[in-house]
Amino acid sequence: MDRRTLLAGLSAFSAAMALGPRSPFAQANLKPVRIGVGLKAMGPSVINLLIGEVLGYNAAEGLTVKPMALGGNSNVQVATDRGDVDIGIGVPSYALPIMAKGEYGQAVYFYQYTYPYKWDVAVKPGSKTASYTDLKGLNIGVSDFGGTEYPVTRNILKNMGIDPDRDVKWTAVGNGVQAGIALQRGAIDALAYYDTGFGVIDGAGIALAMLPRPANLPMIGGQFLMALRPRLTADRAMLVGFGRSTAKASTFLLADPAAGARAFLKMYPETAPRGSTEEQGVKAVLEAISRRIKLYQPPYPDVKMGAINPAELTAEAALNGFDVKDVSQYYTNDLIAEIDDFDAEKIRASAKSYTG
């Protein structure tokens, strides 16, 4: 990390700490766990990391979670490396270049909470742009250059023989509805974004036409929970506990997304549209997460929820030309069996009967 990146991370961490706990559901005598998230504000994209607090899954593990929006993936990496958060969201598109330089710290991925593939490119309905190959020479919008859609879409274009630096123009257009309006008004020719971001745009009534995904799309871009290697031993129970809470929450959401949305709004009522009814608020969350919840389960046969496939990391490194010889030091599946040791049917039944 250079000094500017480090200072940015420390500034974001301090700001998040100043906000204090976001959840009113913490109980006494529970171990606080600081979770670093690369968002500017908490939103439905990380719903399966959050609702374990209100559903009692964290408390069952002796934990109370303190989610912290740190503003970007680089800030989360810095905070994790410094020990300023206990668990951070790990993103390979950010970590792999550091690994290739031999400058990566001791953070280890231990649970995959979202699997590939979650990005798309949209155009206005009726656009002459009909495929990814038609993007050559066009202006592609992204939420910002720190967003995951930027490096991932660059990789896909590069894999298709399109130079992402010379053959297209990139423009940062902001998040959510703001990004949709930029496309709608013609400020950009196409919008590269991720599933929950498109869900917000859909919910605002802005029409989109998704370009068909290229054939043989690489399985890249999963997102992970990470912690410092020494914590795998020293804080194993805490890591397993939060991983299990996340797995339970993912199972809950898959069983009844609307129930999960209601639980989320109990924690973050301010994320509902201003002046909306409860039903409208739930609908808004569902529109945001409808694509994402499908990615909680592994896209591989006979694989437990949360298990990490190292081929994803290897493929993403190769796609970028990064020399990462051994990815085994950056991840572990040693906690997965313990994390998935719960009664999934009981969780599904509780989702179906949940009233909020």
PyMOL commands that set and color helices and strands:
alter all, ss='L'
color gray80, all
select helices_A, chain A and resi 3-19+44-50+57-60+73-82+92-100+132-135+149-159+177-184+195-203+231-234+236-255+257-267+269-271+278-289+292-295+310-320+327-330+336-339+344-353
alter helices_A, ss='H'
color red, helices_A
select strands_A, chain A and resi 31-37+63-69+87-90+107-114+119-123+139-142+169-172+190-194+209-210+223-228
alter strands_A, ss='S'
color yellow, strands_A
deselect
rebuild
show_as cartoon
